[in-house]
Amino acid sequence: MTPGLDKLYREALDRFGEVYARAGECGITEPNAMNLATVDARGRPSSRVVLLKEYDERGFVFYTNHNSRKGKDLDVVPRAALCFYWEPLLEQVRIEGSVETVSEEEADAYWTTRPRNSQISAWASQQSEPLDSSAELERRMAEIAQTYHGQKIPRPSYWSGYRVVPDMIEFWQGGEYHHRIHERICYQRQADSWKVNLLNP
Ligand SMILES: Cc1cc2nc3c(=O)[nH]c(=O)nc-3n(C[C@H](O)[C@H](O)[C@H](O)COP(=O)(O)O)c2cc1C
């Protein structure tokens, strides 16, 4: 962690790390799956699940096609809300903040870790656009596999990561249903520091 990082922000990140580690050990297939909500230029919300690929004090990163519906939303309104719920733990984490694109170097580094088939689909899929048939997508995938046969597949310019830079992180702990009051603890960024509050459940 960066020296000089706000004490409460560090506490929130540590707390996230602790819950996230437990989520990784409780038998869920994709503990990094999170709901991502965006809004369009007219304020209409939409949400979908994406995978958290990295997080640190700079924020929470997921990768996607920047021409997708979420990409278009984020172009005009660079703010997002993330929500995890790990049912076996009865833990929810909500994160809200501004959104920036990761650096080209970061995106390239992550791209090289992707399985070849995922790289091919990143080229073949015009994410969120209408598709005539699945045969059409398979044809495009075969075409791309042929084009790059025996070569490294470059990262498409439109495929990259977004980083949600949090200004709010809330932890909700369900406890045992009906026997306990749910605990909500909310960390919020102010001008140049963080504050923490319990919230009514
Ligand atoms: C478990 C799960 C994980 C997913 N992970 C991603 C992801 O990391 N990136 C992504 O672009 N889409 C991911 N998707 C697909 C998205 O939910 C969504 O269908 C797609 O990104 C198009 O969304 P959009 O049209 O709102 O842009 C995932 C779906 C599921 C169910």
The ligand as a Gaussian input file, in Angstrom:
#p B3LYP/6-31G(d) Opt

LIG

0 1
 C      -20.210000     -14.468000     -14.500000
 C      -20.123000     -13.496000     -15.643000
 C      -18.929000     -12.829000     -15.854000
 C      -18.802000     -11.908000     -16.896000
 N      -17.631000     -11.216000     -17.038000
 C      -17.540000     -10.277000     -18.002000
 C      -16.377000      -9.459000     -18.074000
 O      -15.426000      -9.541000     -17.248000
 N      -16.308000      -8.548000     -19.095000
 C      -17.331000      -8.397000     -19.989000
 O      -17.203000      -7.577000     -20.895000
 N      -18.460000      -9.125000     -19.921000
 C      -18.596000     -10.060000     -18.932000
 N      -19.749000     -10.795000     -18.834000
 C      -20.840000     -10.526000     -19.793000
 C      -21.627000      -9.297000     -19.330000
 O      -22.495000      -9.635000     -18.252000
 C      -22.466000      -8.654000     -20.460000
 O      -23.322000      -9.596000     -21.028000
 C      -21.591000      -8.071000     -21.572000
 O      -20.411000      -7.458000     -21.046000
 C      -22.348000      -7.039000     -22.382000
 O      -22.807000      -6.013000     -21.536000
 P      -23.286000      -4.587000     -22.097000
 O      -24.095000      -4.861000     -23.346000
 O      -24.125000      -3.994000     -21.007000
 O      -22.060000      -3.771000     -22.385000
 C      -19.902000     -11.711000     -17.781000
 C      -21.101000     -12.375000     -17.556000
 C      -21.216000     -13.243000     -16.494000
 C      -22.552000     -13.916000     -16.252000

